[in-house]
Amino acid sequence: MAQQAITLRIAGKSYPLNIESGKEEVYRLAEREINDYLVQIRQNNFRGWSDQDYVAMAALKFAIAGIALRQSREVGGEELRRLETLADRIDAYLNDPEDR
């Protein structure tokens, strides 16, 4: 399939990529979603957190969402509920200044 060169900017850093033609919209939506989430969690002003820490938490959130989606297709039940609980706990921690 034909390739297309694009540059994504995530957490203030540019990443030149070669992607399959026709998939730019997906990449741009992902770029926007990551950056929006980073803005959201940075508003919490965690003491001592670096940009890498914020990016790690964003990666964890999206990894959990991907795993939950795959598991919901494969199995229902307890594993999915545990992942959802973990995602809820992460969101609660990131959004509750009293936990810090």
Backbone as JSON, one array per atom type, in Angstrom:
{
  "sequence": "MAQQAITLRIAGKSYPLNIESGKEEVYRLAEREINDYLVQIRQNNFRGWSDQDYVAMAALKFAIAGIALRQSREVGGEELRRLETLADRIDAYLNDPEDR",
  "N": [[0.85, -1.18, 0.0], [0.42, 2.31, -0.58], [2.49, 4.86, 0.86], [2.45, 7.65, 3.13], [3.81, 10.69, 4.21], [3.69, 12.18, 7.35], [3.6, 14.5, 10.09], [3.32, 14.26, 13.48], [2.43, 16.0, 16.43], [3.04, 15.56, 19.67], [2.68, 16.07, 23.06], [4.19, 18.37, 22.8], [6.34, 17.66, 21.21], [7.64, 16.89, 18.01], [6.89, 14.29, 15.71], [7.92, 12.74, 12.98], [6.35, 10.64, 10.66], [5.83, 7.79, 8.54], [3.02, 6.7, 7.08], [0.29, 4.5, 6.17], [-1.37, 5.46, 3.25], [-4.41, 7.23, 3.4], [-4.94, 6.84, 6.07], [-4.52, 9.02, 7.59], [-6.41, 10.61, 8.96], [-7.16, 9.01, 11.15], [-4.74, 8.92, 12.57], [-4.44, 11.64, 13.15], [-6.69, 12.09, 14.76], [-6.01, 10.46, 16.93], [-3.69, 11.78, 17.8], [-4.82, 14.21, 18.64], [-6.53, 13.28, 20.68], [-4.71, 12.2, 22.56], [-3.18, 14.5, 23.23], [-5.23, 16.14, 24.27], [-5.95, 14.64, 26.53], [-3.54, 14.76, 27.94], [-3.45, 17.51, 28.55], [-5.64, 17.62, 30.24], [-4.84, 15.98, 32.48], [-2.54, 17.31, 33.27], [-3.53, 19.58, 34.43], [-3.88, 18.95, 37.02], [-1.51, 19.38, 38.31], [0.6, 17.68, 39.5], [2.95, 17.23, 42.0], [6.38, 17.2, 41.36], [6.19, 15.75, 39.01], [7.24, 14.87, 35.78], [7.25, 15.67, 32.23], [7.44, 13.18, 31.07], [6.25, 11.52, 32.99], [3.57, 12.32, 32.82], [3.01, 11.59, 30.16], [3.39, 8.85, 30.43], [1.22, 8.17, 32.09], [-0.87, 8.79, 30.38], [-0.37, 6.92, 28.36], [-0.81, 4.59, 29.82], [-3.55, 4.84, 30.41], [-4.68, 4.69, 27.8], [-3.75, 2.19, 27.01], [-5.06, 0.52, 28.83], [-7.7, 1.0, 28.03], [-7.59, -0.1, 25.43], [-7.02, -2.8, 26.0], [-9.26, -3.45, 27.51], [-11.22, -3.21, 25.54], [-10.45, -5.24, 23.72], [-10.7, -7.46, 25.41], [-13.4, -7.36, 25.99], [-14.43, -8.2, 23.67], [-13.43, -10.76, 23.53], [-13.74, -12.09, 26.04], [-16.15, -11.73, 28.57], [-17.12, -10.59, 31.7], [-15.29, -11.06, 34.74], [-12.54, -10.21, 34.37], [-12.73, -7.99, 32.68], [-14.26, -6.3, 34.29], [-12.39, -5.86, 36.34], [-10.37, -4.44, 34.95], [-11.82, -2.16, 34.22], [-12.38, -1.15, 36.76], [-9.77, -0.58, 37.6], [-9.08, 1.41, 35.71], [-10.98, 3.34, 36.45], [-10.06, 3.9, 39.03], [-7.54, 4.99, 38.47], [-8.32, 7.3, 37.04], [-9.76, 8.57, 39.1], [-7.74, 9.01, 40.96], [-6.08, 10.75, 39.52], [-7.73, 12.91, 39.27], [-8.41, 13.8, 41.8], [-7.4, 16.0, 44.04], [-6.9, 15.63, 46.76], [-5.78, 13.17, 47.11], [-3.13, 13.43, 46.7]],
  "CA": [[0.0, 0.0, 0.0], [1.18, 3.57, -0.68], [2.83, 5.51, 2.12], [2.27, 9.1, 3.2], [4.6, 11.28, 5.29], [3.01, 13.16, 8.18], [4.27, 14.81, 11.35], [2.42, 14.42, 14.62], [3.0, 16.72, 17.56], [2.49, 15.0, 20.9], [3.35, 16.62, 24.24], [5.13, 19.4, 22.39], [7.43, 17.12, 20.41], [7.23, 16.47, 16.67], [7.23, 12.93, 15.32], [7.67, 12.47, 11.56], [5.98, 9.25, 10.44], [5.33, 7.34, 7.25], [1.83, 5.89, 7.37], [-0.47, 4.08, 4.99], [-2.24, 6.5, 2.7], [-5.8, 7.07, 3.77], [-5.1, 6.67, 7.51], [-4.11, 10.25, 8.28], [-7.45, 11.06, 9.89], [-7.06, 8.21, 12.37], [-3.57, 9.39, 13.29], [-4.72, 13.0, 13.66], [-7.62, 11.95, 15.89], [-5.24, 9.91, 18.05], [-2.85, 12.88, 18.25], [-5.69, 15.15, 19.37], [-7.01, 12.64, 21.91], [-3.59, 12.12, 23.5], [-2.87, 15.85, 23.71], [-6.34, 16.59, 25.12], [-5.85, 13.96, 27.82], [-2.38, 15.32, 28.64], [-3.88, 18.8, 29.1], [-6.55, 17.32, 31.37], [-4.15, 15.51, 33.68], [-1.58, 18.33, 33.7], [-4.24, 20.57, 35.24], [-3.79, 18.52, 38.41], [-0.23, 19.86, 38.85], [1.23, 16.72, 40.4], [4.28, 17.67, 42.43], [7.51, 16.36, 40.97], [5.94, 14.98, 37.79], [7.85, 15.38, 34.55], [6.45, 15.38, 31.03], [7.46, 11.73, 30.88], [5.26, 10.95, 33.89], [2.25, 12.58, 32.25], [2.88, 10.75, 28.97], [3.24, 7.47, 30.91], [-0.16, 7.99, 32.56], [-1.72, 8.77, 29.18], [-0.16, 5.62, 27.72], [-1.49, 3.6, 30.66], [-5.0, 4.98, 30.2], [-5.06, 4.18, 26.48], [-3.49, 0.75, 27.0], [-6.17, -0.11, 29.56], [-8.88, 1.06, 27.16], [-7.42, -1.08, 24.36], [-7.14, -4.13, 26.57], [-10.67, -3.64, 27.87], [-11.97, -3.43, 24.31], [-10.15, -6.6, 23.24], [-11.27, -8.46, 26.31], [-14.85, -7.37, 25.89], [-14.73, -8.99, 22.48], [-13.02, -12.15, 23.77], [-14.41, -12.6, 27.24], [-16.79, -10.71, 29.39], [-16.92, -11.02, 33.06], [-14.47, -10.55, 35.84], [-11.34, -9.5, 33.93], [-13.16, -6.69, 32.18], [-14.65, -5.49, 35.45], [-11.16, -5.45, 37.03], [-9.74, -3.38, 34.16], [-12.63, -0.96, 34.34], [-12.15, -0.64, 38.11], [-8.44, 0.03, 37.6], [-9.17, 2.66, 34.95], [-11.72, 4.28, 37.29], [-9.18, 4.3, 40.13], [-6.53, 5.9, 37.91], [-8.99, 8.58, 36.79], [-10.08, 9.19, 40.39], [-6.47, 9.5, 41.53], [-5.6, 11.89, 38.74], [-8.68, 14.02, 39.37], [-8.71, 14.13, 43.19], [-6.2, 16.62, 44.62], [-6.69, 15.19, 48.13], [-5.0, 11.93, 47.09], [-1.71, 13.72, 46.46]],
  "C": [[0.89, 1.24, 0.0], [1.37, 4.19, 0.69], [2.66, 7.02, 1.99], [3.09, 9.6, 4.38], [3.74, 12.31, 6.03], [3.89, 13.44, 9.39], [3.21, 15.02, 12.41], [3.16, 15.16, 15.71], [2.29, 16.24, 18.82], [3.33, 15.49, 22.07], [4.45, 17.59, 23.85], [6.29, 18.93, 21.55], [6.89, 16.62, 19.08], [7.75, 15.07, 16.35], [6.9, 12.74, 13.84], [7.42, 10.96, 11.38], [5.63, 9.01, 8.98], [4.2, 6.37, 7.55], [1.18, 5.45, 6.06], [-1.36, 5.23, 4.53], [-3.68, 6.2, 3.1], [-6.02, 6.92, 5.27], [-4.74, 7.92, 8.31], [-5.14, 10.69, 9.3], [-7.39, 10.3, 11.2], [-5.88, 8.68, 13.22], [-3.8, 10.77, 13.89], [-5.7, 12.96, 14.84], [-6.9, 11.42, 17.12], [-4.34, 11.0, 18.65], [-3.66, 13.84, 19.12], [-6.15, 14.54, 20.71], [-5.91, 12.56, 22.97], [-3.3, 13.5, 24.08], [-3.97, 16.41, 24.6], [-6.26, 15.94, 26.5], [-4.66, 14.49, 28.62], [-2.73, 16.68, 29.27], [-4.74, 18.57, 30.34], [-5.78, 16.89, 32.61], [-3.08, 16.5, 34.16], [-2.23, 19.39, 34.57], [-4.2, 20.21, 36.72], [-2.5, 18.96, 39.09], [0.36, 18.91, 39.89], [2.64, 17.19, 40.73], [5.34, 16.66, 41.98], [7.31, 15.55, 39.7], [6.59, 15.67, 36.6], [6.89, 15.13, 33.39], [6.37, 13.88, 30.8], [6.42, 11.05, 31.77], [3.84, 11.13, 33.34], [2.01, 11.71, 31.01], [2.68, 9.29, 29.38], [1.81, 7.21, 31.38], [-1.14, 7.98, 31.39], [-1.59, 7.43, 28.48], [-0.88, 4.52, 28.5], [-3.0, 3.64, 30.44], [-5.42, 4.37, 28.86], [-4.79, 2.69, 26.35], [-4.62, 0.0, 27.71], [-7.43, -0.12, 28.71], [-8.78, 0.04, 26.03], [-7.58, -2.5, 24.84], [-8.59, -4.42, 26.91], [-11.51, -3.92, 26.62], [-11.73, -4.83, 23.76], [-10.8, -7.65, 24.11], [-12.78, -8.49, 26.23], [-15.29, -8.15, 24.66], [-14.46, -10.47, 22.74], [-13.77, -12.78, 24.93], [-15.09, -11.45, 27.93], [-16.31, -10.92, 30.8], [-15.89, -10.29, 33.89], [-13.25, -9.75, 35.38], [-11.68, -8.1, 33.44], [-13.54, -5.76, 33.33], [-13.41, -5.0, 36.22], [-10.45, -4.32, 36.28], [-10.51, -2.07, 34.27], [-12.46, -0.32, 35.71], [-10.8, 0.04, 38.2], [-8.45, 1.36, 36.86], [-9.9, 3.73, 35.77], [-10.85, 4.8, 38.44], [-8.1, 5.26, 39.66], [-7.14, 7.26, 37.67], [-9.29, 9.3, 38.09], [-8.82, 9.76, 41.03], [-6.01, 10.76, 40.81], [-6.48, 13.12, 38.9], [-9.0, 14.44, 40.8], [-7.45, 14.68, 43.86], [-5.92, 16.17, 46.06], [-5.87, 13.92, 48.19], [-3.5, 12.19, 46.94], [-1.05, 14.29, 47.67]]
}
